[in-house]
Structures are given as C-alpha cells and as structure tokens.
Amino acid sequence: MTANQINQTTEQLSFSGEDFVRDIVLKFPKAADYFKGQRIDFCCGGAKPLAEAAEEKGLNADQLLGDLHKLVEEHPVLEEDTRWNQASSRELVEHIVNKHHRYLREELPQISQNVTKVFRVHGEDSPHLAEVHRLFNLLREDLLKHTAQEEEVEFPKMLAYSENPSEAGLAELHELLHNLEQEHEGAGEILRELRAVTNDFTPPPHACTTYRLTYARLEELEGMTFEHVHLENNNLFLRYQ
C-alpha cells in the first residue's frame, strides 16, 4: 500500500456520537460490516446520529465509537473504497446497474431454486420454511420490479436532470425518490423478517448441504441489498434533494 492510495489518515478520520450513521459508512465503508453485526441500520435508517441509533438498540455509544476507531487503525481507507462519493451520477448509476442489478438478475433465480427445493424436502420437519419461501418470493418480485423501474424511469430522469436542471424536473424527482425510498424500506422489512424466521440465517444441526447453502445465499443477498440501498439512499438520491 502506497501513501497516495490512502484516502484519509487515522488522525483525519474520527467520529462522534453526533455523526449520522450513513455518513460514517460513506467516509469509512468498513463500518458497514460492523454496523450489520450490531444490527444498526445504515441504509434506510441511516439518517440519524450514531448516539441515537445506539440508544435504540440498547448499545453503548462510546463502545461503538471505540470499536470504530480501532477498525480505522486496522483498516486504512483506500481511495477505491470511497470512489463512488466523488463519482459522477452517471458513473454511479452505471455501477449500481452493472453490479447490483446484475447480481439480482443472476442470483435471484438460483436462490429461488434453493429455497423451493429446501421447502419441498424439509418443509414437513421445518414448518418455518413455508414462511421463508413466502417471504423470499415476495422479496424477489419486489426487487426485480423495483430495479426494472429504476432503469426504465427513475435513473434516466435523474441523469436528464443532471444535464438540464429545472424546478419542475426536481419536483418530479422528489416524488419519484420518495417512492423508491419507500420501496427500499419495504425490502428492508422483508429481510428483517427473513433474518428473524431463520434465527439469523442459522441452519439447524440436521440441515443438509443445500439447506445450509440456501441460508448462506440468503444472508449474502441481505448484505448485497444493504450495500445497494446504501449507495442509492445515502449517495445517489441525496444529490437530488
């Protein structure tokens, strides 16, 4: 690692309880993994001070800050980690489509096969798999509809506004973005229900390989969705406030 690859030094990168959770993740992306472990929402619920988020979860804000600063020492921020903060809206949109939308289109059918197979084979012994099957299919339908709508309508309107701003265009975007954020919250709620019904994606001791793989892929889907929503809610959408 060379000096010019480091985006911010440990001394420059420090946090307080008044910093919004989303802003901490924007400055220090490694914090996303830490917040996921603490069940702190940095996506839809990231627009609140860390101290408030900690209180809601019954956590000690000073302990969280200490852990974050230790992580900063262990994982210096590289330019590539925060490059989307400085990227143009077009570059960011292309990244979201090429990484996150593509991931959903490729992975959701595969996860669906796993969820369906596990439900059919183990549903009698594990009744909760019926709810896993229902929730996943609801999430899949919502995400695919959501991403298609973004590519066809919202993203083109954002980029058009960036090139030719107008009051009418901004007012239209505000309404569209509000709807997108509501859809993000809906997806987040389904993921919370999936995590609860699967006991934090923990397969039972008797689970076969496919059963365990299904839970692992569902947890990966959760992580990718959090990253996806964070880039949109806390980066892209804020450019059109």
N, C-alpha and C positions, 0 to 999 in steps of 0.2 A: 504494500500500500504506500503510495507516494503522498507527499504533503498536499499536492494540488488535487488529489482525489477526495480529500476530506472536506465535506461541505461546511461543517461547523465544529469548532473545538469544544471540548468538555466545558471549558470555562464560559464560552459563549452560550451554550445550550443548557439552560436551567429553567425549572418550572416552579410554580407556586400553586397554592390551592385555588387561586382566582383564575388560573388559566382554564379556558374551555377544553374539555376532553378532546374534541375534534382537532383543536389547534395543536395540542400536544402530539397527536398522531401525524398531523401534517408536517410538523417540524422533525419528529422522531418516529418514523414508521415502525420501528421495532416495538414501540409501545402498544401497537395494535395486538400483538400476541400476548403481551402482559395483561391488557385490559380484557381480552377474551377469557383468559384464565381466571380473572377476578369477577367475571360476569358483568363488566361495566360496558354499557352500550356506547360505542364511539361513532356509530353510524347515524341512525335516525334520532337517537337521544344524545348526540354528542355536543349539542349546543347548550351546555351548562358547565359551570365551574367544577373542577375536579373535587373540591371540598363538598359540594352539594351531591355529586354523584356518589362519593364515598359514604356520606351520611345516609343516603337512600339504601345503600347496600349493607349498612352497619359496619363499615370498614373505617380504619384509622387513616385519615388523610396524610398525616406525617409519615406513616409507614409506607404508604403508596409513593409519596414523593421520594423517600429514601431509596425504595426499590428502583424507581425510575432513574434516579441519578446514578445508581450503581450500574444499571443497564447501559447508560450513556458511556460510562467509563469502559465497559466491556465491549461495547458495540459502537464504535465511532460512526457518525453519519457520513455516508458517501454521497457524492453528487448524484449518482444514479438513483439513490433511494428517494430523493425529493425532486427529481427532474420534472415530474408532472405538475409541480406547483408553479414552475416558470414556463411550461409548455403553452403553446397557443391552444385555443379552444379546439381548433380543427385537429391538432395533433393528439389532444387528449381524447376527443371523440373517437378518432381512429384507433387509439389504443384500447379504449373500452370495447369497441365493436370487435376488434381483432383478437383480443384476449378473453374478455369476459362473456360477450355474447356468443362467441365461437365456442367457448368452453361449455356453455349451457346447451347449445345445439348438439354438440358432440357427446356430452356426458349424460344429459338427462335421459335419453333413450336407454343407455346402458344401465344407469341406476334403476330405471323403471323395471327393466327385466329382472334385476336382482331383487328388488322389493316385491315384485309379483311372485317370483319363484319361492322366496322365503315365506311369504304369506301362505301360499298354497301348500307347501310342505310342512311348515311348523305352526300354522295358524291355530290348529286344534290344541296344541300343547302351550302355545304362547298367544293367548287371545288379544293381547295388546297390538299384535302385528296387523290386525284389521284396521286399527286406528292409524298406524304407521302408513299403511297402504293408502288410506283415505287422505291423510294429510299430505303425503308426498305427491299424489296425483293432483290435488288442489294446487299445491305449490308449483308443480311443473306447468300446469295450464296457465297459471297467473304469470309466471316468469317468461314463458315463450310469447304470450300475448303482449306483455309489457315491453320486451326487447324489440319485437317486431314493430310496435307502435313508435318506440323511440327512433328507430332507424328510418321509418317512413315519414314521421311527422315532426316530433319534437326536436331531434338533432338537426335536421335541415333548417328548421325555423331559428334555432339558436345561432347557427353559423351564418344564416342570412342576416340576422340582426347584427351580428358582429361586424359584418361587412357594410351594412347600411342601417345604422341605428335610427330608431324613431320612437316617439312616445307610444304610438299605437302598437308597434311591434313589441315593445317592452311590456305593455299592459297585457297583451295576449300571452307572452311568455310567462308572466307571473301566474296566470291562471293554469297554464299547462304544467308548470313546475310544481305548483301546489298539488295537482292531481298525481303527478309522478311520485312526490314525496309520500302521499297517502298510500299509494300502491307499494312503496318501499316498506312502509310501516306494516302493511298487511302481510307482506312476505316475511318480515321480521317476526311477527307474531306467530305465523305458522312454524317457523324454525324454532321458536321458543317452545312451542307445543311438542314438536318432534323431539327436541332435546329432553323435555320432561318425561314423555311417554317411553323413551328408550333408556331412561336412567343415565342421562349424559352420554348417550351412544355407547353404553357398556353392554356387550352381549352377555347372555347368561353362560354359566360354565359349560353347559351341554351344547352350545352353539357350534354348528359345523363351519367349515371354511367359508362357504357362501354367505352364511348368516353374519359372520364376523366381517367379511368384506363389504357387505351391504351397509353395516353400521359405519365402517371406516369411510366409505364413499359418501354417506350422508353427512358425516362430520366435515369432510373435505368440501362438500357443497355449501355447508354453512359458512366455513371460512372464506371461500371464494365469494360468496354472496355479500358477506360483511365488507370485504375489500372493494367489491364492485359498487355497493351502495355508498361507501365512504367516498370514493372518487367522484361520484355524481353529486351527492348531497352536500359534501363539505369542500368540494373543489369546483367542479364544473358549474353547478347550479348557482353558487354564490357569486359567480361572475355576472349574473343577470338580475341581481337584487336591485 
